[in-house]
Amino acid sequence: MQKRKCCRNKNCGELFTPCRQVPTQEYCSKKECQRARKKEWNRKKLAADEDYREARRDAQKNWRKKNPDYCKHYRARQKDYVQKNR
């Protein structure tokens, strides 16, 4: 029988049974726990991997080139956002 563990997500803290294929599982399958797991992975990856950081930066730069008027259109659609930030 598998040992039950606490979900490491600070918002959850519930007990769960890890998947047999992933005995070191630290997060349960709830959507918010998986989101926290991915956020933590991204944070660690960005801190440790220069190539990953550069690839993310390049992808963002390319997206901004392809969508130069995004901010202008966003502000035109979101009047509350504009007022809140003035």
VONUMAR-961259 format. One record per residue (C-alpha): residue number from 0; z, y, x. Coordinates in nm, 4 decimals. Layout:
[rec NUM,[Z,Y,X]]
...
//
This chain:
[rec 0,[0.0000,0.0000,0.0000]]
[rec 1,[-0.0911,0.3450,0.1275]]
[rec 2,[0.1743,0.5984,0.2048]]
[rec 3,[0.1704,0.9104,-0.0151]]
[rec 4,[0.1436,1.2476,0.1583]]
[rec 5,[0.1836,1.6100,0.0613]]
[rec 6,[-0.1251,1.8184,0.0318]]
[rec 7,[-0.1132,2.0754,0.3119]]
[rec 8,[-0.2618,2.3503,0.0995]]
[rec 9,[0.0128,2.6083,0.0549]]
[rec 10,[-0.0916,2.6686,-0.3067]]
[rec 11,[-0.0783,2.2990,-0.4012]]
[rec 12,[0.1926,2.1018,-0.2251]]
[rec 13,[0.1424,1.8046,-0.4606]]
[rec 14,[0.1561,1.4437,-0.3429]]
[rec 15,[-0.1699,1.2541,-0.3173]]
[rec 16,[-0.2957,0.9238,-0.1847]]
[rec 17,[-0.5424,0.9666,0.1026]]
[rec 18,[-0.8824,0.8049,0.0676]]
[rec 19,[-0.8970,0.4661,0.2431]]
[rec 20,[-1.1968,0.5759,0.4488]]
[rec 21,[-1.0140,0.8930,0.5651]]
[rec 22,[-0.6571,0.7941,0.6533]]
[rec 23,[-0.5940,1.1307,0.8225]]
[rec 24,[-0.6859,1.3253,0.5076]]
[rec 25,[-0.4685,1.6342,0.4761]]
[rec 26,[-0.5997,1.7974,0.1582]]
[rec 27,[-0.6255,1.6613,-0.1938]]
[rec 28,[-0.9498,1.6768,-0.3905]]
[rec 29,[-0.8642,1.9813,-0.6017]]
[rec 30,[-1.1210,2.2554,-0.5800]]
[rec 31,[-0.8782,2.5146,-0.4400]]
[rec 32,[-0.7511,2.2665,-0.1776]]
[rec 33,[-1.1044,2.1846,-0.0654]]
[rec 34,[-1.1827,2.5555,-0.0477]]
[rec 35,[-0.8763,2.6057,0.1748]]
[rec 36,[-0.9839,2.3105,0.3931]]
[rec 37,[-1.3302,2.4580,0.4421]]
[rec 38,[-1.1868,2.8030,0.5144]]
[rec 39,[-0.9568,2.6566,0.7796]]
[rec 40,[-1.2444,2.4592,0.9360]]
[rec 41,[-1.4622,2.7713,0.9504]]
[rec 42,[-1.1813,2.9760,1.1043]]
[rec 43,[-1.1251,2.7176,1.3783]]
[rec 44,[-1.4975,2.6678,1.4396]]
[rec 45,[-1.5604,3.0418,1.4754]]
[rec 46,[-1.2706,3.0741,1.7182]]
[rec 47,[-1.3749,2.7792,1.9353]]
[rec 48,[-1.7547,2.7554,1.9245]]
[rec 49,[-1.9620,3.0409,2.0684]]
[rec 50,[-2.2920,2.8812,1.9594]]
[rec 51,[-2.1698,2.8538,1.5995]]
[rec 52,[-2.0575,3.2193,1.6076]]
[rec 53,[-2.3969,3.3306,1.7380]]
[rec 54,[-2.5830,3.1215,1.4799]]
[rec 55,[-2.3751,3.2724,1.1968]]
[rec 56,[-2.4299,3.6245,1.3319]]
[rec 57,[-2.8067,3.5644,1.3647]]
[rec 58,[-2.8277,3.4209,1.0144]]
[rec 59,[-2.6499,3.7247,0.8718]]
[rec 60,[-2.8736,3.9585,1.0686]]
[rec 61,[-3.1866,3.7796,0.9410]]
[rec 62,[-3.0607,3.7889,0.5825]]
[rec 63,[-2.9977,4.1644,0.6092]]
[rec 64,[-3.3521,4.2129,0.7433]]
[rec 65,[-3.4977,4.0191,0.4486]]
[rec 66,[-3.2779,4.2045,0.1958]]
[rec 67,[-3.2602,4.5635,0.3246]]
[rec 68,[-3.1879,4.7240,-0.0142]]
[rec 69,[-2.9225,4.4761,-0.1257]]
[rec 70,[-2.6289,4.7180,-0.0909]]
[rec 71,[-2.8122,4.9957,-0.2716]]
[rec 72,[-2.9030,4.7647,-0.5621]]
[rec 73,[-2.5532,4.6166,-0.5739]]
[rec 74,[-2.3932,4.9603,-0.5994]]
[rec 75,[-2.6427,5.0597,-0.8700]]
[rec 76,[-2.5401,4.7538,-1.0765]]
[rec 77,[-2.1646,4.7764,-1.0067]]
[rec 78,[-2.0569,5.1256,-1.1180]]
[rec 79,[-1.6863,5.0273,-1.1234]]
[rec 80,[-1.7073,4.9089,-0.7619]]
[rec 81,[-1.8511,5.2431,-0.6537]]
[rec 82,[-1.5880,5.4461,-0.8382]]
[rec 83,[-1.3005,5.2337,-0.7056]]
[rec 84,[-1.4120,5.2888,-0.3453]]
[rec 85,[-1.4518,5.6651,-0.3645]]
//
